[in-house]
Amino acid sequence: MSASTSRAGSMFQFGIIFLLVYLITQMSFRYFFPDRYGPEKGISAVMLQATDKTIKGQHHPILTIKNRTETDLVLEDRCPMPPVKVWKVGNVGNEESKVELATDETALLCVALTEVKAGETVTIDLGPWKYSLFGDFGSYEVQLPVTENLEEATAQFSIYKVGVMTQLFRTFITKPLLNGLIFVASHTPGYNLGVAIILLTIIVKLMLFMPTQHAMEGQRKMQAVQPKMDAMKAKFKDNPKKLQEETMKLWKEHKVNPMQSCLPMLIQFPILIGLFFTIRDGSILALSEHLLYAPYQNLTWDFGTQFLGMDLTLPNKTVMPILLVAMQFYQMKLSFAMNKKKEEKSGKKKKKEAASQQEMQQKMMMYGLPLMIGFFAIQFPAAVSLYWAASTVFAIGQQVYVNRKV
């Protein structure tokens, strides 16, 4: 195969990988941020939309108002009720019934929305009425009372009961982590959320240190016997049964257990995912009452959300994305350096074509993944970025430790 053909094949592979990453990213954005990236249907002068048509139990609705008129939209101050009228929708016999809901209880301070400027899009977070108006499962309809002879805008959504797996995840992962975060914060000055996130992330990472090391050790063993595995695959390519027998002998001889690298990762994956959601959704304790243990049900304090000049409940679009891109790039570079060191130590070099393909894939990972994480950092609260930064620093330290042992 000529160098030009190999180069063309690598570029084609690069294009396919880039296209797949782009499509997956776009689909993810449309799923998680449908209002911003999704198509608009039924455009009218004033639009009221629910960000999600179906909402998990113990989550709360978020609405958007789009004023497409040329004049400012004036609304009445409805506090302590939300800016929209709310109906619980059900069925009586064969007919649909609607019951208007009312309350004077809010989990958070009610902030009145009295104006939406011409051409502006405004988000209505119904979190303050999470427990008082939207605590029941079922279908809801909301309506925006508008003036100036405009048609009243409505939106519908439903709140459904979560399944057994979600309940188990909350019971054994999310609840312990959130209450652990509260416990750590209770021992920090000003109950600082940023300090608590860093400390909790380190604690969890230390708990997962040995499983992670165990997984890395399994990966090292698998990589050590890979040349022999490749030779056997070529030798017994027409005899799958013999190949399986020889593979089992090879693993037994070198004390290789394929599950050694997989099982520890499967164990820690739910914990890391739970930690992510805990920090993303648990920073406002008034909206997390359903996850709190009895001692923390009536706290007299809230998290201090200011950290290094950032409000951790809001996205940081300047420092954190750049920092995360740089840190993730460095971590990927360390990881690839370890693999290259192993190849040099083994004294075996890959074929030029295979090496070129691997180099292309590594470049995609080294540059693509950090940029993707940086983009997500722009979207999520700074608390999530801080967790990711602390986790990456710990991972870099662990990677350096592993590299020195190779």
Buried (B, 14 or more C-beta within 10 A) or exposed (E): EEEEEBEEBBEEBBEEBEEEBEEEBEEEBEEBEBBEEEEEEEEEBBBBBBBBEEBEBBBBBBBBBBBBBEEEBEBEEBBBBBBBBBBBBEEEEEEEEEEEBEBEEBBEEBEBBEEBEEEEBBEBBBBBBBBBBBEEEEBBBBBBEBEEEBEEBEBEBBBEEBEEEBEEBBEEBBBBBBBBBBBBBEEBEEBBBBBBBBBBBBEBBEEBBEBBBBBBBBBBBBBBBEEBBEEBEEEBEEEEEEBEEBBEEBBEEEEBEEEBBEBBBEBBEBBBEBBBBBBEBBBBBBBBBEBBEEEBEEBEEEBBBBBEEBEBBEBBEEBBBEBBBEBBBBBBBBBBEBBEEBBEEEEEEEEEBEEBBBEBBBEBBBEBBBBBBBBBBBBBBBBBBBBBBBBBBBBBEBBEEBBEEE
